[in-house]
């Protein structure tokens, strides 16, 4: 099933990059599609990621630096990275303070491509799916 493949991609990303604690795939309008989270509410992560991605996309356009590839928010205990997945979704990745953001960016590019292919191939649309890690 496509949902299982989406979840597998999220888990593979978490396993491939040390420091990744949670991942979520959301629609651009902030609805959760699939999540691999433990203590976070995936619906809240999806909604806030959508808002942050929209603002970052607008900023990139305003300063004329081309299409948005990544929005990164750093905090004292870690960070959140958001990546556009085609024109309909986004990938949110939460990491602890040990997260290597350069490695994450490189690995996430392949994940984004595979997620885009899966979504184009008929993965189920936004829902309230949640899987604990």
ChimeraX attribute file (.defattr): number of C-alpha atoms within 10 A of each C-alpha:
attribute: neighborCount
match mode: 1-to-1
recipient: residues
	/A:1	8
	/A:2	13
	/A:3	17
	/A:4	11
	/A:5	15
	/A:6	25
	/A:7	22
	/A:8	13
	/A:9	22
	/A:10	26
	/A:11	20
	/A:12	13
	/A:13	21
	/A:14	23
	/A:15	12
	/A:16	13
	/A:17	19
	/A:18	16
	/A:19	19
	/A:20	24
	/A:21	21
	/A:22	25
	/A:23	30
	/A:24	27
	/A:25	32
	/A:26	29
	/A:27	23
	/A:28	22
	/A:29	17
	/A:30	21
	/A:31	22
	/A:32	25
	/A:33	26
	/A:34	28
	/A:35	29
	/A:36	24
	/A:37	21
	/A:38	14
	/A:39	9
	/A:40	15
	/A:41	11
	/A:42	27
	/A:43	21
	/A:44	13
	/A:45	24
	/A:46	27
	/A:47	18
	/A:48	15
	/A:49	29
	/A:50	24
	/A:51	14
	/A:52	17
	/A:53	26
	/A:54	17
	/A:55	13
	/A:56	19
	/A:57	18
	/A:58	14
	/A:59	13
	/A:60	16
	/A:61	13
	/A:62	10
	/A:63	8
	/A:64	9
	/A:65	9
	/A:66	10
	/A:67	12
	/A:68	17
	/A:69	15
	/A:70	18
	/A:71	19
	/A:72	17
	/A:73	12
	/A:74	12
	/A:75	10
	/A:76	7
	/A:77	9
	/A:78	16
	/A:79	19
	/A:80	20
	/A:81	22
	/A:82	26
	/A:83	23
	/A:84	26
	/A:85	23
	/A:86	15
	/A:87	9
	/A:88	13
	/A:89	25
	/A:90	27
	/A:91	27
	/A:92	27
	/A:93	26
	/A:94	22
	/A:95	23
	/A:96	18
	/A:97	14
	/A:98	12
	/A:99	17
	/A:100	14
	/A:101	20
	/A:102	9
	/A:103	12
	/A:104	20
	/A:105	17
	/A:106	11
	/A:107	16
	/A:108	25
	/A:109	16
	/A:110	13
	/A:111	20
	/A:112	22
	/A:113	12
	/A:114	16
	/A:115	24
	/A:116	20
	/A:117	14
	/A:118	17
	/A:119	20
	/A:120	11
	/A:121	10
	/A:122	11
	/A:123	18
	/A:124	14
	/A:125	15
	/A:126	16
	/A:127	13
	/A:128	12
	/A:129	14
	/A:130	18
	/A:131	12
	/A:132	10
	/A:133	13
